[in-house]
Amino acid sequence: MLRIKRFFIVSVLATLAFSFGSCLTNNTSSIVNDIPPPVTTEPPTTASYVANLGMMRGHLIVAKALLDQGTPEQAEPHLGHPVNEIYASVEDQLQTYEVPAFDKSLDEIYSLAKYTPAAPEIKSGYTSSIEAINQAINAVPAEELQSVLFLRDVISEILETAAVEYGASIAKNNKIVAKVEYQDARGFVLYVEELSQQTSLKENQAFNAALQDLKEVFPSVNPPEMAVRSPEEFSSLVDQLISKIG
């Protein structure tokens, strides 16, 4: 009788151990399966590098217009965006191309505009920042910068961002409600014009005609009360322009 009890107890313990082991295995498997795969990100392309630098230039184009008209308080966000929103996205590639860092120069003119907007150093700091950005762009091999396909990628990225900014500036009644976003989009379009004039695109009449249509959306750095074009029309103009690049 004692042997039977012992056998029964051992059997029960073995069954419990097996069940516990199976449960642990299943739970462990579930935990392992619930662990998300590692996130991998593609390194930024050279076109994105140049596009981001171009958008820095676009912000500064707007900032200069606002400084020239005597409204440094409006220029302040456009001086801040290059260093606060964009610089980190090009920092690694600046090192790759052995371009000296220029974030301090950008930060300096932003701080001056914010705290001492009448400081004459803003003008010289602005000039040195433009020169630094141009140096960073020109670090890319000239044959790549002049490539039509490369320019298409760069301009597409800049103008797609411009379309987002423009759309964010307009309310449903077509009224412009976000001045900074309107100005951002304007600066990006004006930089695309500047870039095109430094490349073979300046000879592309269809492209330049489409670019003029896009520029007419922005009659001034100071936005009108009502938008000249709806966000959908703006995006359509962008598509038309990009299709002319080739």
SULJO-V796605 format. One record per pair of residues at least 24 apart in sequence whose C-alpha atoms are under 10 Angstrom apart, sorted by sequence separation. I is the first residue (numbers start at 1). J is the second residue. If there is no record, write none. Layout:
{{I & J} {I & J}}
//
This chain:
{{56 & 80} {58 & 82} {82 & 106} {83 & 107} {105 & 129} {106 & 130} {161 & 185} {162 & 186} {190 & 214} {213 & 237} {214 & 238} {56 & 81} {57 & 82} {81 & 106} {82 & 107} {83 & 108} {104 & 129} {105 & 130} {160 & 185} {162 & 187} {163 & 188} {189 & 214} {190 & 215} {213 & 238} {55 & 81} {56 & 82} {80 & 106} {81 & 107} {84 & 110} {102 & 128} {103 & 129} {106 & 132} {159 & 185} {162 & 188} {163 & 189} {189 & 215} {211 & 237} {214 & 240} {55 & 82} {56 & 83} {79 & 106} {80 & 107} {83 & 110} {102 & 129} {105 & 132} {106 & 133} {158 & 185} {159 & 186} {161 & 188} {162 & 189} {210 & 237} {211 & 238} {214 & 241} {79 & 107} {80 & 108} {82 & 110} {160 & 188} {186 & 214} {189 & 217} {190 & 218} {210 & 238} {213 & 241} {53 & 82} {56 & 85} {79 & 108} {80 & 109} {81 & 110} {102 & 131} {103 & 132} {159 & 188} {186 & 215} {189 & 218} {210 & 239} {211 & 240} {212 & 241} {52 & 82} {56 & 86} {79 & 109} {80 & 110} {102 & 132} {158 & 188} {159 & 189} {186 & 216} {210 & 240} {211 & 241} {55 & 86} {56 & 87} {79 & 110} {80 & 111} {101 & 132} {102 & 133} {158 & 189} {186 & 217} {187 & 218} {210 & 241} {211 & 242} {78 & 110} {79 & 111} {100 & 132} {101 & 133} {159 & 191} {185 & 217} {186 & 218} {209 & 241} {210 & 242} {52 & 85} {53 & 86} {76 & 109} {77 & 110} {79 & 112} {80 & 113} {99 & 132} {155 & 188} {158 & 191} {159 & 192} {185 & 218} {186 & 219} {207 & 240} {208 & 241} {210 & 243} {211 & 244} {52 & 86} {53 & 87} {76 & 110} {79 & 113} {80 & 114} {99 & 133} {102 & 136} {155 & 189} {158 & 192} {186 & 220} {187 & 221} {206 & 240} {207 & 241} {210 & 244} {52 & 87} {75 & 110} {76 & 111} {79 & 114} {100 & 135} {101 & 136} {182 & 217} {183 & 218} {186 & 221} {206 & 241} {207 & 242} {209 & 244} {53 & 89} {76 & 112} {77 & 113} {99 & 135} {100 & 136} {155 & 191} {156 & 192} {182 & 218} {207 & 243} {208 & 244} {52 & 89} {53 & 90} {76 & 113} {77 & 114} {99 & 136} {155 & 192} {183 & 220} {184 & 221} {186 & 223} {206 & 243} {207 & 244} {208 & 245} {52 & 90} {75 & 113} {76 & 114} {98 & 136} {99 & 137} {154 & 192} {155 & 193} {183 & 221} {206 & 244} {207 & 245} {51 & 90} {74 & 113} {75 & 114} {76 & 115} {97 & 136} {99 & 138} {182 & 221} {183 & 222} {205 & 244} {206 & 245} {207 & 246} {49 & 89} {50 & 90} {72 & 112} {73 & 113} {74 & 114} {97 & 137} {99 & 139} {155 & 195} {182 & 222} {183 & 223} {204 & 244} {48 & 89} {49 & 90} {72 & 113} {73 & 114} {76 & 117} {97 & 138} {98 & 139} {151 & 192} {154 & 195} {155 & 196} {180 & 221} {182 & 223} {204 & 245} {48 & 90} {49 & 91} {71 & 113} {72 & 114} {73 & 115} {75 & 117} {94 & 136} {97 & 139} {179 & 221} {180 & 222} {182 & 224} {204 & 246} {49 & 92} {93 & 136} {94 & 137} {96 & 139} {97 & 140} {179 & 222} {180 & 223} {201 & 244} {46 & 90} {49 & 93} {72 & 116} {73 & 117} {97 & 141} {151 & 195} {179 & 223} {201 & 245} {44 & 89} {49 & 94} {72 & 117} {94 & 139} {151 & 196} {178 & 223} {179 & 224} {182 & 227} {201 & 246} {44 & 90} {60 & 106} {67 & 113} {71 & 117} {72 & 118} {90 & 136} {177 & 223} {179 & 225} {46 & 93} {70 & 117} {79 & 126} {176 & 223} {177 & 224} {44 & 92} {45 & 93} {70 & 118} {151 & 199} {176 & 224} {177 & 225} {43 & 92} {44 & 93} {151 & 200} {175 & 224} {176 & 225} {177 & 226} {189 & 238} {43 & 93} {56 & 106} {63 & 113} {67 & 117} {72 & 122} {145 & 195} {146 & 196} {151 & 201} {175 & 225} {176 & 226} {177 & 227} {67 & 118} {148 & 199} {166 & 217} {174 & 225} {175 & 226} {176 & 227} {146 & 198} {147 & 199} {148 & 200} {174 & 226} {175 & 227} {176 & 228} {145 & 198} {146 & 199} {147 & 200} {148 & 201} {173 & 226} {174 & 227} {175 & 228} {145 & 199} {146 & 200} {169 & 223} {173 & 227} {174 & 228} {67 & 122} {68 & 123} {146 & 201} {170 & 225} {171 & 226} {174 & 229} {175 & 230} {67 & 123} {170 & 226} {171 & 227} {174 & 230} {170 & 227} {173 & 230} {174 & 231} {64 & 122} {169 & 227} {172 & 230} {64 & 123} {170 & 229} {171 & 230} {172 & 231} {170 & 230} {171 & 231} {166 & 227} {170 & 231} {64 & 126} {169 & 231} {63 & 126} {166 & 229} {167 & 230} {168 & 231} {166 & 230} {167 & 231} {166 & 231} {167 & 232} {60 & 126} {165 & 231} {166 & 232} {60 & 127} {164 & 231} {167 & 234} {163 & 231} {166 & 234} {167 & 235} {60 & 129} {61 & 130} {163 & 232} {166 & 235} {60 & 130} {163 & 233} {164 & 234} {163 & 234} {164 & 235} {57 & 129} {162 & 234} {163 & 235} {56 & 129} {57 & 130} {162 & 235} {163 & 236} {56 & 130} {163 & 237} {159 & 234} {160 & 235} {163 & 238} {57 & 133} {159 & 235} {162 & 238} {56 & 133} {57 & 134} {160 & 238} {54 & 133} {159 & 238} {160 & 239} {53 & 133} {54 & 134} {159 & 239} {53 & 134} {156 & 238} {159 & 241} {50 & 133} {53 & 136} {54 & 137} {155 & 238} {156 & 239} {159 & 242} {50 & 134} {53 & 137} {52 & 137} {156 & 241} {50 & 136} {51 & 137} {155 & 241} {156 & 242} {49 & 136} {50 & 137} {155 & 242} {156 & 243} {49 & 137} {50 & 138} {50 & 139} {152 & 241} {153 & 242} {156 & 245} {50 & 140} {152 & 242} {155 & 245} {46 & 137} {49 & 140} {151 & 242} {152 & 243} {152 & 244} {153 & 245} {47 & 140} {152 & 245} {46 & 140} {151 & 245} {152 & 246} {50 & 145} {151 & 246} {149 & 245} {47 & 144} {148 & 245} {149 & 246} {46 & 144} {47 & 145} {148 & 246} {46 & 145} {50 & 150} {51 & 151} {54 & 154} {58 & 158} {50 & 151} {54 & 155} {47 & 149} {51 & 153} {52 & 154} {55 & 157} {78 & 180} {47 & 150} {50 & 153} {51 & 154} {54 & 157} {55 & 158} {77 & 180} {78 & 181} {81 & 184} {46 & 150} {47 & 151} {50 & 154} {51 & 155} {54 & 158} {55 & 159} {47 & 152} {48 & 153} {49 & 154} {50 & 155} {51 & 156} {52 & 157} {53 & 158} {74 & 179} {75 & 180} {78 & 183} {47 & 153} {48 & 154} {51 & 157} {52 & 158} {55 & 161} {74 & 180} {78 & 184} {46 & 153} {47 & 154} {48 & 155} {50 & 157} {51 & 158} {55 & 162} {77 & 184} {45 & 153} {46 & 154} {47 & 155} {48 & 156} {50 & 158} {51 & 159} {75 & 183} {45 & 154} {47 & 156} {48 & 157} {78 & 187} {47 & 157} {48 & 158} {51 & 161} {66 & 183} {62 & 180} {63 & 183} {62 & 183} {63 & 184} {61 & 183} {62 & 184} {65 & 187} {61 & 184} {62 & 185} {59 & 183} {60 & 184} {62 & 186} {63 & 187} {58 & 183} {59 & 184} {61 & 186} {62 & 187} {58 & 184} {59 & 185} {61 & 187} {62 & 188} {58 & 185} {59 & 186} {60 & 187} {61 & 188} {56 & 184} {58 & 186} {59 & 187} {60 & 188} {62 & 190} {55 & 184} {58 & 187} {59 & 188} {61 & 190} {62 & 191} {55 & 185} {57 & 187} {58 & 188} {61 & 191} {56 & 187} {57 & 188} {58 & 189} {59 & 190} {60 & 191} {55 & 187} {56 & 188} {58 & 190} {59 & 191} {54 & 187} {55 & 188} {57 & 190} {58 & 191} {54 & 188} {55 & 189} {57 & 191} {58 & 192} {56 & 191} {57 & 192} {55 & 191} {58 & 194} {51 & 188} {54 & 191} {55 & 192} {57 & 194} {54 & 192} {54 & 194} {51 & 192} {54 & 195} {69 & 221} {65 & 220} {66 & 221} {65 & 221} {66 & 222} {65 & 222} {63 & 221} {62 & 221} {61 & 221}}
//
